[in-house]
Amino acid sequence: MKWINDITSFWEQIKENEESIIKFEKKDGTIRNMRCTLDFDKIPKEKIPKGTGSTSPGIIKVYDLEKRGWRSVTFERVLWIKESKQNERFYIRR
């Protein structure tokens, strides 16, 4: 079993893959799988941010490939992340 221990490693895992699938718990308690990316080649040009923006600690913004928009993901709510191509799953260790 492979593990991710911190938000920086989580972000790097998303950044180095064309696509990732994140399983997380939403605020309402439902579980969702989201196909997402940080690869600007997969994001429509008009949706690419102009600046770096800012987020709260513990939150990462990713581009949701199915809903075609940016989403904020709270690291504490993530259960696992899976690479789309290699199909490797990394679990979150808190």
LUMTORLO-774345 format. One record per residue: residue number from 1; chain; x, y negated, z of N, C-alpha, C in turn. Coordinates in nm, 4 decimals, always signed. Layout:
BEGIN
(node NUM A (X Y Z) (X Y Z) (X Y Z))
...
//
This chain:
BEGIN
(node 1 A (+0.0846 +0.1165 +0.0000) (+0.0000 +0.0000 +0.0000) (+0.0901 -0.1241 +0.0000))
(node 2 A (+0.0584 -0.2208 -0.0837) (+0.1368 -0.3444 -0.0917) (+0.0643 -0.4550 -0.0153))
(node 3 A (+0.1447 -0.5434 +0.0462) (+0.0897 -0.6458 +0.1342) (+0.1363 -0.7859 +0.0948))
(node 4 A (+0.0494 -0.8824 +0.1217) (+0.0832 -1.0246 +0.1135) (+0.0620 -1.0798 +0.2535))
(node 5 A (+0.1628 -1.1510 +0.3037) (+0.1585 -1.1966 +0.4422) (+0.1258 -1.3440 +0.4613))
(node 6 A (+0.1376 -1.4240 +0.3544) (+0.1163 -1.5673 +0.3732) (+0.0594 -1.6311 +0.2467))
(node 7 A (+0.0132 -1.7539 +0.2627) (-0.0541 -1.8231 +0.1522) (+0.0420 -1.8541 +0.0374))
(node 8 A (+0.1676 -1.8787 +0.0672) (+0.2647 -1.9071 -0.0386) (+0.2849 -1.7851 -0.1278))
(node 9 A (+0.2965 -1.6681 -0.0696) (+0.3101 -1.5441 -0.1477) (+0.1837 -1.5164 -0.2283))
(node 10 A (+0.0694 -1.5474 -0.1709) (-0.0593 -1.5317 -0.2399) (-0.0623 -1.6204 -0.3642))
(node 11 A (-0.0261 -1.7477 -0.3481) (-0.0235 -1.8421 -0.4595) (+0.0746 -1.7953 -0.5673))
(node 12 A (+0.1932 -1.7512 -0.5267) (+0.2928 -1.7039 -0.6223) (+0.2434 -1.5829 -0.7008))
(node 13 A (+0.1705 -1.4950 -0.6345) (+0.1166 -1.3762 -0.7016) (+0.0180 -1.4168 -0.8115))
(node 14 A (-0.0651 -1.5143 -0.7835) (-0.1596 -1.5632 -0.8851) (-0.0842 -1.6335 -0.9971))
(node 15 A (+0.0104 -1.7162 -0.9600) (+0.0843 -1.7978 -1.0569) (+0.1636 -1.7130 -1.1560))
(node 16 A (+0.2214 -1.6019 -1.1123) (+0.3074 -1.5234 -1.2014) (+0.2297 -1.4270 -1.2920))
(node 17 A (+0.0990 -1.4174 -1.2759) (+0.0183 -1.3290 -1.3605) (-0.0741 -1.4102 -1.4502))
(node 18 A (-0.1005 -1.3576 -1.5689) (-0.1941 -1.4250 -1.6579) (-0.3331 -1.4311 -1.5953))
(node 19 A (-0.3735 -1.3207 -1.5363) (-0.5041 -1.3106 -1.4717) (-0.4906 -1.2290 -1.3442))
(node 20 A (-0.5726 -1.2657 -1.2472) (-0.5801 -1.1897 -1.1227) (-0.7269 -1.1724 -1.0862))
(node 21 A (-0.7534 -1.0730 -1.0063) (-0.8869 -1.0553 -0.9493) (-0.8713 -1.0688 -0.7991))
(node 22 A (-0.9501 -1.1578 -0.7409) (-0.9460 -1.1806 -0.5969) (-1.0777 -1.1324 -0.5378))
(node 23 A (-1.0698 -1.0517 -0.4338) (-1.1890 -1.0113 -0.3587) (-1.1881 -1.0912 -0.2286))
(node 24 A (-1.2968 -1.1649 -0.2039) (-1.3020 -1.2499 -0.0859) (-1.4437 -1.2586 -0.0316))
(node 25 A (-1.4533 -1.3059 +0.0907) (-1.5829 -1.3257 +0.1550) (-1.6220 -1.4731 +0.1417))
(node 26 A (-1.7402 -1.4969 +0.0864) (-1.7901 -1.6332 +0.0739) (-1.8383 -1.6842 +0.2092))
(node 27 A (-1.8627 -1.8143 +0.2171) (-1.9092 -1.8741 +0.3428) (-2.0371 -1.8103 +0.3937))
(node 28 A (-2.1247 -1.7665 +0.3015) (-2.2527 -1.7071 +0.3422) (-2.2388 -1.5596 +0.3816))
(node 29 A (-2.1150 -1.5070 +0.3785) (-2.0909 -1.3694 +0.4204) (-2.0933 -1.2676 +0.3078))
(node 30 A (-2.1340 -1.3074 +0.1881) (-2.1342 -1.2136 +0.0754) (-1.9907 -1.1946 +0.0249))
(node 31 A (-1.9684 -1.0786 -0.0334) (-1.8364 -1.0451 -0.0882) (-1.8411 -1.0684 -0.2387))
(node 32 A (-1.7367 -1.1302 -0.2926) (-1.7324 -1.1598 -0.4356) (-1.5963 -1.1238 -0.4929))
(node 33 A (-1.5960 -1.0718 -0.6135) (-1.4746 -1.0535 -0.6921) (-1.4702 -1.1667 -0.7932))
(node 34 A (-1.3562 -1.2325 -0.8031) (-1.3416 -1.3433 -0.8973) (-1.2206 -1.3181 -0.9859))
(node 35 A (-1.2435 -1.3232 -1.1159) (-1.1358 -1.3144 -1.2135) (-1.0824 -1.4558 -1.2331))
(node 36 A (-0.9560 -1.4779 -1.2007) (-0.9056 -1.6145 -1.2008) (-0.7640 -1.6221 -1.2563))
(node 37 A (-0.7172 -1.7467 -1.2737) (-0.5837 -1.7703 -1.3266) (-0.5323 -1.9060 -1.2816))
(node 38 A (-0.4015 -1.9223 -1.2944) (-0.3356 -2.0521 -1.2853) (-0.2507 -2.0732 -1.4112))
(node 39 A (-0.2715 -1.9884 -1.5108) (-0.1992 -1.9944 -1.6379) (-0.2696 -2.0966 -1.7285))
(node 40 A (-0.2044 -2.2102 -1.7514) (-0.2676 -2.3174 -1.8294) (-0.2973 -2.2770 -1.9737))
(node 41 A (-0.2323 -2.1727 -2.0261) (-0.2641 -2.1238 -2.1604) (-0.4030 -2.0606 -2.1653))
(node 42 A (-0.4570 -2.0187 -2.0511) (-0.5892 -1.9542 -2.0451) (-0.6993 -2.0516 -2.0007))
(node 43 A (-0.6613 -2.1741 -1.9671) (-0.7566 -2.2743 -1.9184) (-0.7830 -2.3732 -2.0317))
(node 44 A (-0.9107 -2.4038 -2.0596) (-0.9402 -2.5018 -2.1643) (-0.8672 -2.6347 -2.1379))
(node 45 A (-0.8172 -2.6953 -2.2438) (-0.7367 -2.8170 -2.2317) (-0.8063 -2.9261 -2.1505))
(node 46 A (-0.9354 -2.9413 -2.1696) (-1.0096 -3.0472 -2.0999) (-1.0282 -3.0183 -1.9507))
(node 47 A (-0.9999 -2.8956 -1.9091) (-1.0144 -2.8567 -1.7675) (-0.8816 -2.8571 -1.6917))
(node 48 A (-0.7712 -2.8803 -1.7631) (-0.6404 -2.8831 -1.6975) (-0.6303 -3.0123 -1.6175))
(node 49 A (-0.5944 -3.0016 -1.4890) (-0.5871 -3.1217 -1.4047) (-0.4773 -3.2169 -1.4506))
(node 50 A (-0.5041 -3.3460 -1.4339) (-0.4069 -3.4485 -1.4741) (-0.2969 -3.4652 -1.3692))
(node 51 A (-0.3308 -3.4453 -1.2423) (-0.2326 -3.4611 -1.1351) (-0.2280 -3.3358 -1.0503))
(node 52 A (-0.1557 -3.3439 -0.9424) (-0.1433 -3.2270 -0.8562) (-0.2651 -3.2104 -0.7671))
(node 53 A (-0.3320 -3.3189 -0.7326) (-0.4467 -3.3085 -0.6433) (-0.4014 -3.2678 -0.5044))
(node 54 A (-0.4933 -3.2675 -0.4116) (-0.4570 -3.2231 -0.2771) (-0.5658 -3.1317 -0.2252))
(node 55 A (-0.5257 -3.0387 -0.1441) (-0.6213 -2.9472 -0.0836) (-0.5928 -2.9405 +0.0654))
(node 56 A (-0.6845 -2.8865 +0.1363) (-0.6654 -2.8659 +0.2794) (-0.5710 -2.7485 +0.3004))
(node 57 A (-0.5009 -2.7458 +0.4138) (-0.4143 -2.6312 +0.4418) (-0.4947 -2.5004 +0.4416))
(node 58 A (-0.4369 -2.3959 +0.3835) (-0.5034 -2.2658 +0.3806) (-0.5989 -2.2476 +0.2645))
(node 59 A (-0.6043 -2.3457 +0.1740) (-0.6957 -2.3371 +0.0593) (-0.6151 -2.3477 -0.0698))
(node 60 A (-0.6483 -2.2604 -0.1648) (-0.5853 -2.2628 -0.2967) (-0.6939 -2.2849 -0.4007))
(node 61 A (-0.6644 -2.3698 -0.4985) (-0.7571 -2.3893 -0.6105) (-0.7122 -2.3014 -0.7261))
(node 62 A (-0.8068 -2.2260 -0.7808) (-0.7806 -2.1384 -0.8951) (-0.8880 -2.1633 -1.0000))
(node 63 A (-0.8577 -2.1277 -1.1230) (-0.9554 -2.1417 -1.2306) (-1.0310 -2.0099 -1.2459))
(node 64 A (-1.1629 -2.0146 -1.2266) (-1.2507 -1.8981 -1.2391) (-1.2783 -1.8762 -1.3877))
(node 65 A (-1.2280 -1.7659 -1.4429) (-1.2402 -1.7382 -1.5861) (-1.3821 -1.7035 -1.6288))
(node 66 A (-1.4634 -1.6522 -1.5387) (-1.6003 -1.6163 -1.5756) (-1.6957 -1.7353 -1.5640))
(node 67 A (-1.6794 -1.8158 -1.4584) (-1.7676 -1.9316 -1.4389) (-1.7123 -2.0574 -1.5042))
(node 68 A (-1.5911 -2.0469 -1.5568) (-1.5259 -2.1538 -1.6324) (-1.5167 -2.2860 -1.5556))
(node 69 A (-1.4615 -2.2736 -1.4351) (-1.4416 -2.3932 -1.3546) (-1.3454 -2.3660 -1.2413))
(node 70 A (-1.3001 -2.4730 -1.1787) (-1.2073 -2.4620 -1.0667) (-1.2823 -2.4258 -0.9412))
(node 71 A (-1.2254 -2.3384 -0.8612) (-1.2840 -2.2935 -0.7350) (-1.1780 -2.3005 -0.6256))
(node 72 A (-1.2229 -2.3324 -0.5055) (-1.1354 -2.3327 -0.3889) (-1.1511 -2.1999 -0.3162))
(node 73 A (-1.0386 -2.1391 -0.2827) (-1.0396 -2.0118 -0.2128) (-0.9683 -2.0304 -0.0792))
(node 74 A (-1.0374 -1.9958 +0.0275) (-0.9777 -2.0018 +0.1603) (-0.8995 -1.8738 +0.1836))
(node 75 A (-0.7697 -1.8874 +0.2062) (-0.6823 -1.7713 +0.2219) (-0.7329 -1.6765 +0.3307))
(node 76 A (-0.7854 -1.7273 +0.4379) (-0.8326 -1.6440 +0.5490) (-0.9518 -1.5553 +0.5105))
(node 77 A (-1.0184 -1.5864 +0.4004) (-1.1352 -1.5085 +0.3573) (-1.1012 -1.4056 +0.2496))
(node 78 A (-0.9766 -1.4056 +0.2028) (-0.9349 -1.3138 +0.0961) (-0.9081 -1.1754 +0.1547))
(node 79 A (-0.9630 -1.0720 +0.0875) (-0.9422 -0.9329 +0.1278) (-0.8264 -0.8700 +0.0512))
(node 80 A (-0.8221 -0.8944 -0.0801) (-0.7126 -0.8445 -0.1623) (-0.7052 -0.9214 -0.2934))
(node 81 A (-0.5925 -0.9038 -0.3604) (-0.5719 -0.9600 -0.4935) (-0.5174 -0.8484 -0.5815))
(node 82 A (-0.5648 -0.8447 -0.7059) (-0.5215 -0.7399 -0.7994) (-0.4752 -0.8055 -0.9283))
(node 83 A (-0.3620 -0.7590 -0.9783) (-0.3138 -0.8030 -1.1084) (-0.3995 -0.7371 -1.2157))
(node 84 A (-0.4403 -0.8127 -1.3147) (-0.5251 -0.7561 -1.4200) (-0.4521 -0.6544 -1.5062))
(node 85 A (-0.3284 -0.6826 -1.5443) (-0.2580 -0.5942 -1.6381) (-0.2005 -0.4700 -1.5715))
(node 86 A (-0.1246 -0.4867 -1.4629) (-0.0628 -0.3712 -1.3988) (-0.1592 -0.2982 -1.3064))
(node 87 A (-0.2680 -0.3618 -1.2752) (-0.3706 -0.3016 -1.1897) (-0.3174 -0.2713 -1.0491))
(node 88 A (-0.2174 -0.3495 -1.0043) (-0.1641 -0.3338 -0.8692) (-0.2461 -0.4192 -0.7736))
(node 89 A (-0.2812 -0.3629 -0.6611) (-0.3592 -0.4335 -0.5604) (-0.2718 -0.4673 -0.4409))
(node 90 A (-0.2819 -0.5917 -0.3950) (-0.2099 -0.6382 -0.2777) (-0.3103 -0.6783 -0.1721))
(node 91 A (-0.2975 -0.6199 -0.0542) (-0.3880 -0.6507 +0.0559) (-0.3306 -0.7636 +0.1387))
(node 92 A (-0.4181 -0.8369 +0.2041) (-0.3764 -0.9507 +0.2866) (-0.3550 -0.9016 +0.4298))
(node 93 A (-0.2374 -0.9320 +0.4815) (-0.2042 -0.8988 +0.6199) (-0.1947 -1.0298 +0.6969))
(node 94 A (-0.2768 -1.0408 +0.8019) (-0.2788 -1.1637 +0.8801) (-0.1996 -1.1494 +1.0062))
//
